[in-house]
Amino acid sequence: MARRWTPQRFTALRRLRVVICALATFALCATFFLCTTRKAVALSVNGETRHVTTYATTVTGLLREQGVDVKTHDLVQSTSAGALTNHDVVTVKSAYQTTISIDGQEVPFWTVADSAEQLLSFFEQNEVAASRVRVDIKNVYNQLTGGFVVNADGPVTVVADGKTSVAPNGKLPAASILDSKSIVLGKDDRVSIEKDGGKTILRVERVTYGDETATESIPYVTRFVTDTSLAPGETRVEQAGVNGEKKITYRVTYVDGKAQTREQTDETVTKVALDEVIAVGPEAPAKTDDDADTGANAGDDGAADDNSGDDGNATDDSTDDPTAGTSSPEPDPEPSTSEPTQQPTQAPTQTPTQQPKPTQTPTQQPTQKPTPTQQPTQQPTQQPTQQPTQQPSNPAAGSRLYRPTAAAAQAYAAGAAAQYGWTGKNWQNLVNLWNRESGWRWNAENPWSGAYGIPQSLPPSKMAAFGANYRDDAAAQIDWGLSYIAGRYGSPNKAWEHSEHYGWY
């Protein structure tokens, strides 16, 4: 008997179909995911290669999965830029620090080179020659590659303790070559590798330390005091100044017996400076406006008295000679014009003009007296200012390439880029890219976005992973910029194409 159709049965069948479809879709997706994400990858770490199977989608995920610890300056490369694909080859090289010389400035340089010859070739490939490469022996012994090979292609000239010899096998690490010559290194000795024409030189410099003392004079300070017993403007030396002395101890670094650097370690005052004391008379009291008015009124009163006397004389003349005005008109000009005019005019005019002379004395005295004020200002200002300026520590401390020129920054970047394999067109496009972004200036800053440095990092704090002093250290800026280009674009060529198209990278 056939089962009858009911709404309950229809609902149950519909739910069953939905579940079956969902399970089929999930199984299909899981199969597709397993087929596409499962990859066979060759992983090379410091020359040791192994083949691994992974489901990681990125190089970072693969390294994390395989337990490979990658430091900031280590070199990580993949045959496919971007996402990890099947049959990729991922190469990891641990970086170590050497010291190169750029334009006479010693610069710590992180490298993955297997030999000094290879390190120099990194710069030569981009047409920049490093004049000298220094090797830290402690770092050489710690290399996973077995040591820093000096010259893989020929003999090496060894210079140590004033003697020169030749090591025929340049394929050995620097430590092995020195051991073969029975050269024992001190903990502070320096080993440098340089090229002189076609000759490779392994040089050992003996480093020793010593203390030196020097005596320096402490200039005395001049002080001025007011002495009321002295006349205004008068000075007297109350106490003669005597210079003090201090003993400064320096820690001196000798390289092959010659002093190279010295650093102050101690400072002791052996003789205290005695201040010079100069007594200065008080300033003359300045004349007030009331005093000037009083003097002027007194002059006016005297002139008035003179005028009144003259008027009296004129009256007496007129009364004594009553006929003078009627009988003869000629004598009139004499009493009325000549005498009264000359006397009042000359007397008041000359007296007030000569009288202000006392005003010159108080005016000139206070103006010249401020000389005591100028002296104390100069003395104390110079002493404290000079002292602190010499003491501060080197601001370049903590930087590998401190505020370099554009040419020096490019020289550093040439070797660093060559380690990524970026030579030829890649190098030229990198130069063009950073010419456009910053002109290779370490302090270039975009006023609108705030991007900073040679690679124009935004925000600038991203570069802190490569150096805490990234605002002044061009090496930290360049290392971050190369790492950014490698991770985002794969090469400077692609970064330049993006910049050409969009105006930024």
LUMNU-539532 format. One record per residue (C-alpha): residue number from 1; residue in one letter; x, y, z. Coordinates in steps of 0.05 Angstrom, whole numbers. Each point is the difference from the previous one (the first is absolute). Example, Ala and Ser with C-alpha at 12.3 -4.5 7.8 and 13.67 -1.06 7.14 Angstrom:
<nodes>
> pos code X Y Z
> 1 A 246 -90 156
> 2 S 27 69 -13
</nodes>
This chain:
<nodes>
> pos code X Y Z
> 1 M 0 0 0
> 2 A 30 66 -22
> 3 R 15 52 52
> 4 R -48 57 -3
> 5 W 24 71 -10
> 6 T -6 44 60
> 7 P 25 70 16
> 8 Q 44 -28 56
> 9 R 33 -50 -47
> 10 F 13 55 -52
> 11 T 33 44 52
> 12 A 44 -56 24
> 13 L 23 -17 -70
> 14 R 15 73 -16
> 15 R 43 5 62
> 16 L 37 -63 -19
> 17 R 15 27 -69
> 18 V 27 66 30
> 19 V 47 -38 47
> 20 I 25 -46 -57
> 21 C 14 61 -44
> 22 A 37 36 57
> 23 L 43 -61 14
> 24 A 16 -9 -74
> 25 T 20 74 -6
> 26 F 44 -4 62
> 27 A 34 -64 -25
> 28 L 12 32 -68
> 29 C 30 64 31
> 30 A 43 -40 48
> 31 T 26 -43 -57
> 32 F 14 62 -41
> 33 F 34 34 59
> 34 L 44 -60 14
> 35 C 19 -8 -73
> 36 T 17 74 -10
> 37 T 32 18 67
> 38 R 43 -61 8
> 39 K 67 18 -27
> 40 A 68 -32 -8
> 41 V 53 54 15
> 42 A 76 -1 2
> 43 L 24 37 62
> 44 S 74 20 3
> 45 V 26 27 66
> 46 N 73 23 1
> 47 G 18 -49 -56
> 48 E -37 -60 28
> 49 T -58 -19 -45
> 50 R -60 -44 17
> 51 H -66 -15 -35
> 52 V -62 12 41
> 53 T -75 -7 -11
> 54 T -41 57 26
> 55 Y -69 31 -1
> 56 A 26 70 16
> 57 T -20 54 -48
> 58 T 57 49 14
> 59 V 76 -6 9
> 60 T -7 28 70
> 61 G -50 -55 17
> 62 L 46 -53 -28
> 63 L 59 23 41
> 64 R -43 4 63
> 65 E -26 -70 -14
> 66 Q 70 -28 -10
> 67 G 27 36 62
> 68 V 50 43 -38
> 69 D 18 61 43
> 70 V 10 60 -46
> 71 K 34 63 27
> 72 T -11 71 -26
> 73 H 60 2 -48
> 74 D -3 -72 -24
> 75 L -11 -10 -74
> 76 V -64 -37 -20
> 77 Q -14 -13 -74
> 78 S -52 -40 -38
> 79 T -2 -18 -73
> 80 S -72 26 -4
> 81 A -9 69 28
> 82 G -62 6 43
> 83 A -41 -62 18
> 84 L 33 -67 9
> 85 T -12 -48 -58
> 86 N 15 -72 -15
> 87 H 73 -17 -16
> 88 D 25 65 28
> 89 V 72 7 24
> 90 V 6 40 64
> 91 T 70 23 19
> 92 V 19 26 70
> 93 K 69 28 15
> 94 S 19 23 69
> 95 A 32 69 0
> 96 Y 60 20 42
> 97 Q 33 67 10
> 98 T 65 23 -31
> 99 T 28 70 -7
> 100 I 12 34 -65
> 101 S 30 68 -15
> 102 I -40 50 -42
> 103 D 34 66 -15
> 104 G 46 -12 59
> 105 Q -59 -12 48
> 106 E -3 -68 33
> 107 V -70 -30 -7
> 108 P -25 -64 32
> 109 F -30 -41 -57
> 110 W -45 -61 5
> 111 T 18 -50 -53
> 112 V -12 -72 -22
> 113 A 64 -3 -41
> 114 D 40 -65 4
> 115 S 67 35 -11
> 116 A 32 68 1
> 117 E 8 -6 -75
> 118 Q -75 -10 -7
> 119 L -15 58 46
> 120 L 43 47 -42
> 121 S -32 -28 -63
> 122 F -68 22 26
> 123 F 23 72 -5
> 124 E 39 -10 -64
> 125 Q -62 -29 -35
> 126 N -35 67 8
> 127 E 63 38 -18
> 128 V 16 21 71
> 129 A 66 -23 32
> 130 A 8 -8 75
> 131 S 69 26 16
> 132 R 6 -46 60
> 133 V -38 -57 33
> 134 R 10 -14 74
> 135 V -19 -66 31
> 136 D -20 -12 72
> 137 I 35 -65 18
> 138 K -50 -16 54
> 139 N -56 3 -51
> 140 V 41 -42 -49
> 141 Y 7 -57 50
> 142 N -76 0 10
> 143 Q -18 -8 -73
> 144 L -41 -61 -18
> 145 T 36 -2 -67
> 146 G 65 -20 35
> 147 G 33 68 1
> 148 F 14 59 -43
> 149 V 41 -23 -60
> 150 V 51 53 -19
> 151 N 12 -13 -74
> 152 A -29 -59 -37
> 153 D 43 10 -62
> 154 G 73 6 22
> 155 P 53 14 52
> 156 V -5 50 56
> 157 T 53 48 25
> 158 V 1 1 76
> 159 V 26 62 36
> 160 A 9 -5 76
> 161 D 49 26 52
> 162 G 40 37 -53
> 163 K 12 -64 -41
> 164 T -28 -20 -68
> 165 S -12 -71 -23
> 166 V -42 -36 -52
> 167 A -53 -53 13
> 168 P -7 -42 -63
> 169 N -71 -25 14
> 170 G -50 57 1
> 171 K -59 -47 5
> 172 L 9 -6 75
> 173 P -35 42 51
> 174 A 39 60 28
> 175 A 8 -36 67
> 176 S 31 -61 -33
> 177 I 49 42 -40
> 178 L 23 37 63
> 179 D 7 -66 37
> 180 S 44 -28 -57
> 181 K 45 61 10
> 182 S 2 -10 76
> 183 I -31 68 10
> 184 V -38 2 65
> 185 L -53 54 6
> 186 G -15 40 61
> 187 K -72 12 20
> 188 D 3 72 -26
> 189 D 44 -10 -61
> 190 R -28 20 -67
> 191 V 1 -40 -64
> 192 S -12 36 -66
> 193 I -3 -25 -71
> 194 E 15 48 -57
> 195 K 17 -2 -73
> 196 D 62 33 -29
> 197 G -6 -7 -75
> 198 G -6 -75 -12
> 199 K 29 -18 68
> 200 T -43 -19 60
> 201 I 30 21 67
> 202 L -18 -29 67
> 203 R 24 50 52
> 204 V 4 -8 75
> 205 E 2 63 44
> 206 R 20 -7 72
> 207 V -44 40 47
> 208 T 24 21 69
> 209 Y -25 51 51
> 210 G 33 49 46
> 211 D -15 60 45
> 212 E 25 70 -11
> 213 T -7 61 45
> 214 A -1 73 -20
> 215 T -3 64 41
> 216 E -46 56 -22
> 217 S -9 70 27
> 218 I -65 23 30
> 219 P -9 75 -15
> 220 Y -21 43 58
> 221 V -65 40 1
> 222 T -2 76 9
> 223 R -52 26 49
> 224 F -20 73 11
> 225 V -22 29 66
> 226 T -25 70 16
> 227 D 42 41 49
> 228 T -32 64 25
> 229 S 66 28 23
> 230 L 23 7 -72
> 231 A -19 57 -46
> 232 P -49 -15 -56
> 233 G 36 -37 -56
> 234 E 62 -15 41
> 235 T 23 -73 4
> 236 R 48 -37 46
> 237 V 25 -72 -1
> 238 E -18 -30 67
> 239 Q 25 -70 -15
> 240 A 43 -24 -58
> 241 G -26 -59 -39
> 242 V 40 -65 -3
> 243 N -13 -56 -51
> 244 G -14 -69 26
> 245 E 23 -68 -26
> 246 K -33 -67 -15
> 247 K 28 -68 -17
> 248 I -35 -39 -55
> 249 T 10 -74 -11
> 250 Y -10 -30 -69
> 251 R -7 -73 -22
> 252 V 42 -5 -63
> 253 T -8 -54 -53
> 254 Y 66 -19 -35
> 255 V -2 -36 -67
> 256 D 68 -30 -17
> 257 G 31 45 51
> 258 K -30 65 -26
> 259 A -53 38 38
> 260 Q -64 -1 -39
> 261 T -56 23 46
> 262 R -5 25 71
> 263 E -59 7 46
> 264 Q -5 40 64
> 265 T -10 -44 61
> 266 D 13 46 59
> 267 E 7 73 19
> 268 T 27 26 67
> 269 V 9 73 21
> 270 T 69 6 31
> 271 K -1 76 11
> 272 V -62 41 9
> 273 A -3 65 -40
> 274 L -1 65 41
> 275 D -50 51 -24
> 276 E 23 71 -17
> 277 V -39 51 40
> 278 I -5 72 -26
> 279 A -32 56 42
> 280 V -39 51 -40
> 281 G -23 68 24
> 282 P -75 13 2
> 283 E -34 33 -58
> 284 A -7 75 2
> 285 P -71 21 18
> 286 A -38 18 -63
> 287 K -29 71 -4
> 288 T -76 0 4
> 289 D -49 43 -39
> 290 D -17 40 63
> 291 D 73 21 8
> 292 A 3 22 -72
> 293 D -64 41 7
> 294 T 27 33 63
> 295 G 64 21 -35
> 296 A -39 27 -59
> 297 N -47 41 46
> 298 A 60 29 37
> 299 G 30 23 -66
> 300 D -66 32 -20
> 301 D -5 38 66
> 302 G 70 29 -9
> 303 A -16 22 -70
> 304 A -64 32 24
> 305 D 38 40 53
> 306 D 48 25 -53
> 307 N -57 22 -44
> 308 S -33 37 57
> 309 G 65 37 13
> 310 D 5 20 -72
> 311 D -72 24 1
> 312 G 16 44 60
> 313 N 57 32 -36
> 314 A -42 14 -60
> 315 T -52 35 44
> 316 D 52 42 34
> 317 D 27 24 -67
> 318 S -68 20 -25
> 319 T -16 40 63
> 320 D 67 35 3
> 321 D -7 25 -71
> 322 P -70 21 -13
> 323 T 16 37 -63
> 324 A 33 -60 -34
> 325 G -63 -23 -33
> 326 T -21 69 -27
> 327 S 59 43 -16
> 328 S 44 -49 -37
> 329 P -24 -64 -34
> 330 E 71 -24 -16
> 331 P 23 -22 69
> 332 D -61 -45 8
> 333 P 32 -62 -32
> 334 E 58 0 49
> 335 P -36 -12 66
> 336 S -60 -39 -27
> 337 T 35 -47 -49
> 338 S 73 -13 12
> 339 E 7 -7 75
> 340 P -61 -40 20
> 341 T 8 -48 -59
> 342 Q 72 -20 10
> 343 Q -2 -10 75
> 344 P -60 -46 9
> 345 T 16 -40 -62
> 346 Q 71 -19 15
> 347 A -6 -11 75
> 348 P -56 -52 0
> 349 T 22 -34 -63
> 350 Q 71 -16 21
> 351 T -16 -19 71
> 352 P -51 -55 -14
> 353 T 40 -29 -57
> 354 Q 63 -8 41
> 355 Q -37 -21 62
> 356 P -21 -70 -25
> 357 K 72 -22 2
> 358 P -11 -36 67
> 359 T -50 -44 -36
> 360 Q 56 -30 -43
> 361 T 38 -24 61
> 362 P -55 -44 29
> 363 T -20 -24 -69
> 364 Q 69 -23 -22
> 365 Q 20 -31 67
> 366 P -56 -51 4
> 367 T 6 -18 -73
> 368 Q 73 -17 4
> 369 K -5 -35 67
> 370 P -39 -60 -25
> 371 T 68 -29 -20
> 372 P 0 -40 65
> 373 T -66 -31 -22
> 374 Q 27 -23 -67
> 375 Q 60 -37 29
> 376 P -38 -46 47
> 377 T -47 -19 -56
> 378 Q 55 -25 -46
> 379 Q 40 -38 52
> 380 P -54 -46 28
> 381 T -33 -12 -67
> 382 Q 62 -28 -34
> 383 Q 20 -47 55
> 384 P -63 -41 7
> 385 T -14 -1 -74
> 386 Q 66 -29 -23
> 387 Q 3 -54 53
> 388 P -64 -38 -17
> 389 T 11 4 -74
> 390 Q 62 -43 0
> 391 Q -28 -51 49
> 392 P -62 -30 -35
> 393 S 9 -69 -28
> 394 N 2 -14 -74
> 395 P -70 10 -29
> 396 A 16 -53 -53
> 397 A 2 -54 54
> 398 G -51 -53 -16
> 399 S 1 15 -75
> 400 R 35 -41 -53
> 401 L -1 52 -55
> 402 Y -11 67 34
> 403 R -28 56 -44
> 404 P 39 -18 -63
> 405 T 4 36 -66
> 406 A -44 -26 -56
> 407 A 62 -32 -33
> 408 A 19 -37 64
> 409 A -72 -24 9
> 410 Q -1 -27 -72
> 411 A 67 -35 12
> 412 Y -29 -35 61
> 413 A -64 -18 -37
> 414 A 39 -28 -59
> 415 G 31 -56 42
> 416 A -64 -13 38
> 417 A -42 -5 -64
> 418 A 50 -46 -33
> 419 Q -11 -50 57
> 420 Y -72 -5 -24
> 421 G 27 -12 -70
> 422 W -23 69 -22
> 423 T 52 24 -50
> 424 G -2 30 -69
> 425 K -70 25 -17
> 426 N -27 -16 69
> 427 W 53 43 32
> 428 Q -11 57 -49
> 429 N -75 -1 13
> 430 L 13 1 75
> 431 V 43 62 -10
> 432 N -55 32 -41
> 433 L -53 -19 50
> 434 W 34 31 60
> 435 N 24 59 -41
> 436 R -74 15 -11
> 437 E -21 -14 71
> 438 S 55 35 40
> 439 G 60 18 -43
> 440 W 37 -50 45
> 441 R -3 49 58
> 442 W -2 -32 69
> 443 N -44 57 28
> 444 A -49 6 -58
> 445 E -71 9 28
> 446 N -66 6 -35
> 447 P -36 60 32
> 448 W -69 -27 -19
> 449 S 4 -74 16
> 450 G 57 -1 50
> 451 A 39 -54 -38
> 452 Y 74 4 19
> 453 G 69 -21 -21
> 454 I 32 -26 -63
> 455 P -54 -52 -15
> 456 Q -56 46 27
> 457 S -26 -47 53
> 458 L -72 14 24
> 459 P -3 2 58
> 460 P 75 10 13
> 461 S -2 -44 62
> 462 K -3 -61 -45
> 463 M 75 8 -10
> 464 A 14 -8 75
> 465 A 5 -76 -9
> 466 F 65 13 -39
> 467 G 29 52 46
> 468 A -25 41 59
> 469 N 33 63 -27
> 470 Y -35 -7 -66
> 471 R -12 76 -8
> 472 D 75 11 -7
> 473 D 25 -69 -21
> 474 A -2 -8 -75
> 475 A 20 -74 6
> 476 A -63 -15 39
> 477 Q -42 38 -51
> 478 I 31 -36 -60
> 479 D -4 -70 32
> 480 W -73 11 16
> 481 G -14 27 -71
> 482 L 32 -60 -34
> 483 S -37 -48 46
> 484 Y -66 36 -15
> 485 I 11 -3 -76
> 486 A 19 -74 4
> 487 G -62 -18 40
> 488 R -51 43 -37
> 489 Y 25 2 -73
> 490 G 55 -53 -5
> 491 S 49 46 -35
> 492 P 14 74 -13
> 493 N -22 -9 -73
> 494 K -72 -14 22
> 495 A 2 54 53
> 496 W 23 50 -53
> 497 E -56 -22 -47
> 498 H -51 12 55
> 499 S 30 67 16
> 500 E -2 20 -74
> 501 H -73 -19 -4
> 502 Y -27 26 66
> 503 G 53 51 22
> 504 W 16 -38 64
> 505 Y 24 -69 20
</nodes>
